[in-house]
Amino acid sequence: MAEKNPGQAMGAAGRAPAADRADAIRNVVLVGHSGAGKTTLVEQLLAATGTIQRAGRVEDGNTVSDFDEVEVRQQRSVNLSVAPLVHNSIKINLLDTPGYADFVGDLRAGLRAADAALFVVSASEGIDGLTQMLWEECSQVGMPRAVVITKIDHQRADFDEVLATCQDIFGDGVAPLYLPVITNGHVNGLIGLLSQKFYNYATGTRTEKDPGTEYQAQIEEHRGVLIEGIIQESEDESLMERYLEGEPIDTKVLIEDLEKAVARGSFFPVLCSGIGVGAQEVLELMTQGFPSPLEHPMPEITSLDGKPVKGIACDPDGPLVAEVVKTTSDPYVGRISLVRIFSGSLRPDMTVHVSGHGLAERGHEDHDVDERIGTLTCPLGKQQRSAAKGVAGDIIAVAKLSRAETGDTLSEVDKPLLMTAWETPEPLLPVAIQARSKADEDKLSQALGRLVAEDPTLRLENNAETRQLVLWCMGEAHTDVLLDRLSKRHGVEVERVDLRVPLRETFGGRCQAMGRNVKQTGGHGQFAICHLEVEPLPSGGGFEFVDKIVGGVVPRQFIPSVEKGVRAQMERGVVAGYPMVDVRVTLYDGKAHSVDSSDMAFQIAGQLALKEAASKVPTLLLEPVDELSVLVADDYVGSVMSDLSSRRGRVLGTEPVGTGRTLVKAEVPELEITRYAIDLRSMSHGTGTFQRAFLRYEPLPTHVADKVATGD
């Protein structure tokens, strides 16, 4: 890396970098918590390669990757963005991801599009729970990783402590390649542990010299650990024996073995960066240590009927297989799709097949259509620089795909294929909205459709029971961004309203009631009398209608009419306006008239009888109860269980999951968990996740029912 090739080739500012073969491409996703310095590192790398004239600052709102209005105002990334650069004739697609848990959908899209991950950790803040979880996910799929400790020039920075934390949390194979040289709080340069050289940045450019003797003990301590770690991963089994016998190992051999171990995801080097320091070393790691798309396993590919398709490789001349990893909609520019090409090539004006992604339950339409590609561009932030083509392994932006959404597959028209979609987290925070005006209402549907196309983590629900429009989001920050985009980007003003949970009604006891519908108006009248017995059924019993008419007191043709009327009244409720469930209704007597009785007359009589029954016995409100599965670190199990109990929940039990995590199962009323996505994140410091599923309806406690009835 720095020890192997200190030279660099600068990219040309303003010109789109191009690659015509996969081995000249590196797709690298930057991962880390919000504020760790991912966007700042991207700026330093772009400036170091001459892609931009000077590095921007998040505080000034002039960075390449945080160009969205929301990102500029909030000073944090909320979108996946790509920033290509060229170093040593290698095109590197840097994928800058959000570090806040609400935007994990874009983060996972970045992981899907990348072949290696750069974990960014702040020297002043350390590692958060989300970063640890993502490291474990990458470990499970064998993704190559490296760590960059940023902000080493911060006044509260402690490189040694954060390095120790990384080694403790991330596990075996984590070792530094460089040590920062800090004098009076100022970073002068880096010491390469393999080369044992001091790379001096004090003058603004990197110069090389021998380190002083004062660093020798520190170098030997870390260098020994590094060399042993590299030799353990070496394919040459004789290296360890030679090393233990005291034979010096050629640095060139160590670097080659290091690069191989990094590329296959078994060794994880640690680098460091600060203002003006460390960009060169990170670039060398990415070009020499990280794998090209040729070395990355191909995601599972099937035909449209689900049959596995084998033999597809990262070949520009192979069959087209590409995936939309990010969709953006602009009122003026239109829809732009960020596409990772896994096989084949894309060219402007070619026709491709768009295959859907199976998220119809979230409002995302399944697709199976042909579309014509518009222009191809190589995005650099908000700049869209024209590209002649995109080849296998590259990431490119495609214009005018009007039907394709995030997660869709692009393939050849005569051989349509489908890639298995990456796992998308379930949105669990419901937010009810309504248009502020009639003009907003007219534009709302189209604007929401665009948001849904962009974001697989957003679910849109038109609740027929509560008559509310509900956005299911990842969290409060996700909600704020969506509403901001509705307003600023699409010109639609909406208001948040209280979420209504769909309740039910049932009878609290057995009784008999009569429905009398007798009216004479001078012409054809109405005559229907029915006697009903109503009684509650066990939870989940539904509705039963029992016919016990004898002697024809209610003609056979009118018995279904009584049932129809009862069902209609149950749908409307009898007290609070909620549907009635778990009831058995028995028709045991009645009267009819040979002329004035009719289908409608007996429907009305059935409704009246049900209303009268409600005045004779208590009517209970029922609330939906969900089955909750909460996965948290062991440290938070007690807090989670106590919190669930305070929400009128019943904890059913716990079970260990892997190392250091526990699954808590409980039954909790829906009324108590409408904002649980926010509360759990706060309780577990962002590491807790949960799933919910409807279980049954249960009687609402009296004190809660009174509040619901009065609207408090």
Disulfide bonds with the S-S distance in Angstrom:
none
